Amino acid sequence: MRYRVTGAGWRLGNVVVPAGTVIDTNADDRWSKRARGEPPPLTVVPLDREALEALVQAYPDHKHLLPGGWV
């Protein structure tokens, strides 16, 4: 699953993932490891189908805000 953090970043515990960071749940970089197991925030840009489906599952009442025609 791959997605890009947008806006003012993403607070994960006591750190903020910077905007523009690409999270890849199969990667072992600092941010991807920290984000593993957490639902992505509603404001990310999904970069693959798996990320879009994770957003739909995490925010079922907000499908109209998601890209990809989930309305």
N, CA, C and O atoms as CSV, one atom per row, in Angstrom:
chain,resi,resn,atom,element,x,y,z
A,1,MET,N,N,0.861,-1.168,0.000
A,1,MET,CA,C,0.000,0.000,0.000
A,1,MET,C,C,0.907,1.230,0.000
A,1,MET,O,O,1.846,1.334,0.789
A,2,ARG,N,N,0.599,2.157,-0.906
A,2,ARG,CA,C,1.399,3.379,-1.013
A,2,ARG,C,C,0.489,4.598,-1.028
A,2,ARG,O,O,-0.538,4.614,-1.706
A,3,TYR,N,N,0.882,5.621,-0.269
A,3,TYR,CA,C,0.151,6.880,-0.266
A,3,TYR,C,C,1.090,8.019,0.102
A,3,TYR,O,O,2.130,7.814,0.728
A,4,ARG,N,N,0.692,9.246,-0.308
A,4,ARG,CA,C,1.502,10.444,-0.038
A,4,ARG,C,C,0.794,11.300,1.002
A,4,ARG,O,O,-0.403,11.565,0.892
A,5,VAL,N,N,1.536,11.724,2.001
A,5,VAL,CA,C,1.027,12.594,3.063
A,5,VAL,C,C,0.892,14.009,2.507
A,5,VAL,O,O,1.780,14.491,1.803
A,6,THR,N,N,-0.221,14.675,2.825
A,6,THR,CA,C,-0.456,16.031,2.332
A,6,THR,C,C,-0.732,16.975,3.502
A,6,THR,O,O,-0.647,16.591,4.668
A,7,GLY,N,N,-1.062,18.209,3.157
A,7,GLY,CA,C,-1.444,19.207,4.163
A,7,GLY,C,C,-0.294,19.573,5.069
A,7,GLY,O,O,0.834,19.771,4.618
A,8,ALA,N,N,-0.589,19.661,6.342
A,8,ALA,CA,C,0.406,20.052,7.339
A,8,ALA,C,C,1.187,18.850,7.873
A,8,ALA,O,O,1.922,18.976,8.852
A,9,GLY,N,N,1.037,17.709,7.251
A,9,GLY,CA,C,1.707,16.504,7.715
A,9,GLY,C,C,0.744,15.609,8.468
A,9,GLY,O,O,-0.465,15.841,8.471
A,10,TRP,N,N,1.283,14.596,9.099
A,10,TRP,CA,C,0.479,13.590,9.791
A,10,TRP,C,C,1.113,13.303,11.140
A,10,TRP,O,O,2.237,12.807,11.212
A,11,ARG,N,N,0.396,13.615,12.204
A,11,ARG,CA,C,0.907,13.359,13.553
A,11,ARG,C,C,0.766,11.875,13.871
A,11,ARG,O,O,-0.329,11.313,13.857
A,12,LEU,N,N,1.907,11.263,14.156
A,12,LEU,CA,C,1.968,9.865,14.585
A,12,LEU,C,C,2.671,9.847,15.933
A,12,LEU,O,O,3.896,9.931,16.015
A,13,GLY,N,N,1.886,9.736,16.969
A,13,GLY,CA,C,2.465,9.786,18.303
A,13,GLY,C,C,3.056,11.148,18.576
A,13,GLY,O,O,2.357,12.158,18.500
A,14,ASN,N,N,4.342,11.186,18.893
A,14,ASN,CA,C,4.979,12.462,19.229
A,14,ASN,C,C,5.800,13.042,18.076
A,14,ASN,O,O,6.600,13.953,18.286
A,15,VAL,N,N,5.607,12.521,16.857
A,15,VAL,CA,C,6.301,13.052,15.688
A,15,VAL,C,C,5.285,13.402,14.599
A,15,VAL,O,O,4.144,12.943,14.623
A,16,VAL,N,N,5.724,14.221,13.649
A,16,VAL,CA,C,4.873,14.578,12.514
A,16,VAL,C,C,5.560,14.116,11.238
A,16,VAL,O,O,6.697,14.497,10.957
A,17,VAL,N,N,4.857,13.292,10.471
A,17,VAL,CA,C,5.363,12.872,9.164
A,17,VAL,C,C,5.211,14.073,8.236
A,17,VAL,O,O,4.102,14.587,8.090
A,18,PRO,N,N,6.284,14.534,7.607
A,18,PRO,CA,C,6.200,15.738,6.769
A,18,PRO,C,C,5.307,15.547,5.543
A,18,PRO,O,O,5.219,14.451,4.989
A,19,ALA,N,N,4.650,16.624,5.133
A,19,ALA,CA,C,3.870,16.618,3.898
A,19,ALA,C,C,4.785,16.259,2.742
A,19,ALA,O,O,5.946,16.667,2.714
A,20,GLY,N,N,4.271,15.503,1.797
A,20,GLY,CA,C,5.047,15.074,0.643
A,20,GLY,C,C,5.711,13.728,0.827
A,20,GLY,O,O,6.212,13.149,-0.137
A,21,THR,N,N,5.726,13.217,2.054
A,21,THR,CA,C,6.331,11.922,2.322
A,21,THR,C,C,5.478,10.815,1.713
A,21,THR,O,O,4.258,10.807,1.872
A,22,VAL,N,N,6.124,9.878,1.016
A,22,VAL,CA,C,5.418,8.712,0.489
A,22,VAL,C,C,5.594,7.570,1.474
A,22,VAL,O,O,6.712,7.180,1.811
A,23,ILE,N,N,4.474,7.047,1.925
A,23,ILE,CA,C,4.471,5.897,2.831
A,23,ILE,C,C,4.247,4.655,1.988
A,23,ILE,O,O,3.311,4.608,1.190
A,24,ASP,N,N,5.082,3.666,2.155
A,24,ASP,CA,C,4.964,2.387,1.466
A,24,ASP,C,C,5.028,1.315,2.546
A,24,ASP,O,O,6.073,1.114,3.167
A,25,THR,N,N,3.915,0.629,2.770
A,25,THR,CA,C,3.864,-0.333,3.878
A,25,THR,C,C,4.795,-1.522,3.675
A,25,THR,O,O,5.004,-2.301,4.605
A,26,ASN,N,N,5.357,-1.676,2.481
A,26,ASN,CA,C,6.312,-2.757,2.228
A,26,ASN,C,C,7.761,-2.285,2.333
A,26,ASN,O,O,8.684,-3.083,2.174
A,27,ALA,N,N,7.964,-0.999,2.598
A,27,ALA,CA,C,9.317,-0.444,2.689
A,27,ALA,C,C,9.777,-0.407,4.143
A,27,ALA,O,O,8.970,-0.506,5.067
A,28,ASP,N,N,11.064,-0.267,4.323
A,28,ASP,CA,C,11.631,-0.227,5.669
A,28,ASP,C,C,12.261,1.113,6.013
A,28,ASP,O,O,13.134,1.190,6.877
A,29,ASP,N,N,11.812,2.189,5.323
A,29,ASP,CA,C,12.322,3.507,5.686
A,29,ASP,C,C,11.676,3.963,6.994
A,29,ASP,O,O,10.710,3.363,7.465
A,30,ARG,N,N,12.213,5.008,7.556
A,30,ARG,CA,C,11.789,5.507,8.883
A,30,ARG,C,C,10.281,5.736,8.962
A,30,ARG,O,O,9.632,5.237,9.882
A,31,TRP,N,N,9.718,6.478,8.020
A,31,TRP,CA,C,8.304,6.844,8.103
A,31,TRP,C,C,7.383,5.671,7.800
A,31,TRP,O,O,6.346,5.507,8.442
A,32,SER,N,N,7.760,4.864,6.828
A,32,SER,CA,C,6.916,3.716,6.483
A,32,SER,C,C,6.840,2.724,7.640
A,32,SER,O,O,5.774,2.175,7.918
A,33,LYS,N,N,7.959,2.495,8.309
A,33,LYS,CA,C,7.948,1.580,9.462
A,33,LYS,C,C,7.087,2.150,10.583
A,33,LYS,O,O,6.340,1.412,11.226
A,34,ARG,N,N,7.186,3.451,10.824
A,34,ARG,CA,C,6.414,4.076,11.901
A,34,ARG,C,C,4.913,4.040,11.608
A,34,ARG,O,O,4.106,3.887,12.524
A,35,ALA,N,N,4.539,4.180,10.338
A,35,ALA,CA,C,3.127,4.231,9.949
A,35,ALA,C,C,2.493,2.849,9.811
A,35,ALA,O,O,1.269,2.733,9.752
A,36,ARG,N,N,3.302,1.819,9.758
A,36,ARG,CA,C,2.788,0.464,9.549
A,36,ARG,C,C,1.761,0.104,10.631
A,36,ARG,O,O,2.018,0.257,11.825
A,37,GLY,N,N,0.610,-0.371,10.192
A,37,GLY,CA,C,-0.440,-0.768,11.118
A,37,GLY,C,C,-1.408,0.339,11.480
A,37,GLY,O,O,-2.440,0.080,12.099
A,38,GLU,N,N,-1.095,1.566,11.105
A,38,GLU,CA,C,-1.978,2.708,11.376
A,38,GLU,C,C,-2.848,2.973,10.151
A,38,GLU,O,O,-2.362,2.881,9.024
A,39,PRO,N,N,-4.121,3.298,10.349
A,39,PRO,CA,C,-4.922,3.686,9.182
A,39,PRO,C,C,-4.441,5.029,8.658
A,39,PRO,O,O,-4.146,5.929,9.444
A,40,PRO,N,N,-4.359,5.176,7.347
A,40,PRO,CA,C,-3.899,6.462,6.819
A,40,PRO,C,C,-4.912,7.554,7.119
A,40,PRO,O,O,-6.113,7.290,7.177
A,41,PRO,N,N,-4.433,8.788,7.311
A,41,PRO,CA,C,-5.380,9.880,7.541
A,41,PRO,C,C,-6.190,10.155,6.269
A,41,PRO,O,O,-5.755,9.831,5.164
A,42,LEU,N,N,-7.347,10.744,6.438
A,42,LEU,CA,C,-8.259,11.006,5.327
A,42,LEU,C,C,-7.645,11.907,4.264
A,42,LEU,O,O,-8.072,11.875,3.110
A,43,THR,N,N,-6.663,12.699,4.627
A,43,THR,CA,C,-6.104,13.696,3.708
A,43,THR,C,C,-4.971,13.186,2.828
A,43,THR,O,O,-4.417,13.969,2.058
A,44,VAL,N,N,-4.603,11.915,2.905
A,44,VAL,CA,C,-3.515,11.423,2.058
A,44,VAL,C,C,-3.978,11.255,0.620
A,44,VAL,O,O,-5.175,11.202,0.336
A,45,VAL,N,N,-3.007,11.172,-0.280
A,45,VAL,CA,C,-3.282,10.865,-1.683
A,45,VAL,C,C,-2.930,9.393,-1.889
A,45,VAL,O,O,-1.760,9.023,-1.795
A,46,PRO,N,N,-3.923,8.553,-2.168
A,46,PRO,CA,C,-3.612,7.135,-2.390
A,46,PRO,C,C,-2.849,6.971,-3.699
A,46,PRO,O,O,-3.198,7.583,-4.709
A,47,LEU,N,N,-1.814,6.150,-3.677
A,47,LEU,CA,C,-0.998,5.930,-4.868
A,47,LEU,C,C,-1.220,4.550,-5.468
A,47,LEU,O,O,-0.628,4.220,-6.496
A,48,ASP,N,N,-2.059,3.747,-4.845
A,48,ASP,CA,C,-2.435,2.464,-5.421
A,48,ASP,C,C,-3.831,2.082,-4.931
A,48,ASP,O,O,-4.388,2.715,-4.034
A,49,ARG,N,N,-4.364,1.068,-5.523
A,49,ARG,CA,C,-5.729,0.619,-5.216
A,49,ARG,C,C,-5.854,0.192,-3.749
A,49,ARG,O,O,-6.866,0.470,-3.106
A,50,GLU,N,N,-4.845,-0.471,-3.231
A,50,GLU,CA,C,-4.871,-0.930,-1.839
A,50,GLU,C,C,-5.017,0.245,-0.870
A,50,GLU,O,O,-5.762,0.154,0.105
A,51,ALA,N,N,-4.317,1.337,-1.132
A,51,ALA,CA,C,-4.415,2.512,-0.268
A,51,ALA,C,C,-5.804,3.136,-0.347
A,51,ALA,O,O,-6.356,3.559,0.668
A,52,LEU,N,N,-6.365,3.195,-1.545
A,52,LEU,CA,C,-7.709,3.736,-1.706
A,52,LEU,C,C,-8.722,2.872,-0.963
A,52,LEU,O,O,-9.621,3.400,-0.308
A,53,GLU,N,N,-8.589,1.565,-1.055
A,53,GLU,CA,C,-9.496,0.663,-0.347
A,53,GLU,C,C,-9.338,0.786,1.169
A,53,GLU,O,O,-10.320,0.666,1.902
A,54,ALA,N,N,-8.121,1.023,1.644
A,54,ALA,CA,C,-7.893,1.225,3.080
A,54,ALA,C,C,-8.586,2.491,3.561
A,54,ALA,O,O,-9.133,2.522,4.664
A,55,LEU,N,N,-8.566,3.535,2.737
A,55,LEU,CA,C,-9.263,4.776,3.092
A,55,LEU,C,C,-10.773,4.554,3.151
A,55,LEU,O,O,-11.440,5.040,4.064
A,56,VAL,N,N,-11.300,3.832,2.192
A,56,VAL,CA,C,-12.739,3.536,2.170
A,56,VAL,C,C,-13.132,2.754,3.420
A,56,VAL,O,O,-14.166,3.024,4.029
A,57,GLN,N,N,-12.308,1.791,3.794
A,57,GLN,CA,C,-12.596,0.990,4.984
A,57,GLN,C,C,-12.484,1.818,6.263
A,57,GLN,O,O,-13.303,1.666,7.170
A,58,ALA,N,N,-11.481,2.692,6.346
A,58,ALA,CA,C,-11.257,3.489,7.550
A,58,ALA,C,C,-12.273,4.622,7.700
A,58,ALA,O,O,-12.601,5.029,8.814
A,59,TYR,N,N,-12.771,5.129,6.559
A,59,TYR,CA,C,-13.680,6.284,6.579
A,59,TYR,C,C,-14.921,6.012,5.722
A,59,TYR,O,O,-15.141,6.707,4.730
A,60,PRO,N,N,-15.730,5.020,6.085
A,60,PRO,CA,C,-16.871,4.641,5.238
A,60,PRO,C,C,-17.893,5.759,5.041
A,60,PRO,O,O,-18.583,5.778,4.022
A,61,ASP,N,N,-18.005,6.671,5.972
A,61,ASP,CA,C,-18.975,7.761,5.853
A,61,ASP,C,C,-18.431,8.956,5.080
A,61,ASP,O,O,-19.122,9.963,4.921
A,62,HIS,N,N,-17.200,8.849,4.602
A,62,HIS,CA,C,-16.570,9.970,3.894
A,62,HIS,C,C,-16.147,9.584,2.479
A,62,HIS,O,O,-15.240,10.199,1.918
A,63,LYS,N,N,-16.787,8.585,1.902
A,63,LYS,CA,C,-16.429,8.134,0.555
A,63,LYS,C,C,-16.516,9.267,-0.469
A,63,LYS,O,O,-15.759,9.294,-1.440
A,64,HIS,N,N,-17.440,10.198,-0.245
A,64,HIS,CA,C,-17.604,11.301,-1.196
A,64,HIS,C,C,-16.387,12.223,-1.236
A,64,HIS,O,O,-16.242,13.003,-2.177
A,65,LEU,N,N,-15.515,12.148,-0.241
A,65,LEU,CA,C,-14.308,12.976,-0.210
A,65,LEU,C,C,-13.105,12.305,-0.868
A,65,LEU,O,O,-12.062,12.932,-1.058
A,66,LEU,N,N,-13.256,11.028,-1.213
A,66,LEU,CA,C,-12.139,10.250,-1.744
A,66,LEU,C,C,-12.092,10.276,-3.260
A,66,LEU,O,O,-13.134,10.359,-3.910
A,67,PRO,N,N,-10.894,10.205,-3.833
A,67,PRO,CA,C,-10.785,10.128,-5.296
A,67,PRO,C,C,-11.183,8.739,-5.779
A,67,PRO,O,O,-11.217,7.790,-4.996
A,68,GLY,N,N,-11.477,8.623,-7.034
A,68,GLY,CA,C,-11.702,7.289,-7.611
A,68,GLY,C,C,-13.148,6.899,-7.780
A,68,GLY,O,O,-13.428,5.732,-8.057
A,69,GLY,N,N,-14.079,7.815,-7.627
A,69,GLY,CA,C,-15.473,7.495,-7.890
A,69,GLY,C,C,-16.130,6.566,-6.878
A,69,GLY,O,O,-16.909,5.695,-7.265
A,70,TRP,N,N,-15.840,6.728,-5.611
A,70,TRP,CA,C,-16.410,5.854,-4.578
A,70,TRP,C,C,-17.771,6.325,-4.083
A,70,TRP,O,O,-18.326,5.731,-3.159
A,71,VAL,N,N,-18.303,7.348,-4.662
A,71,VAL,CA,C,-19.568,7.899,-4.185
A,71,VAL,C,C,-20.681,6.888,-4.358
A,71,VAL,O,O,-21.828,7.168,-4.012
